[in-house]
């Protein structure tokens, strides 16, 4: 996890997260990114992380933002 003044996050008008799954130009990651099973696994992991975040910091709780 890294934090930084990235425009796609700091200029957002709502809470935002930037997720990088891999790099197309990387010899091993590039082909993996094209696999449907990898895409589904990555999407599932991101969705689970969002669910866990909201379980821990429910909207309106004043925490986590």
Buried (B, 14 or more C-beta within 10 A) or exposed (E): EEEEEEEEEEEEEEEEEEEEBBEEEEEEEEEBBEEEEBEEEBEEEEEEEEEEEEEEBEEEEEEEE
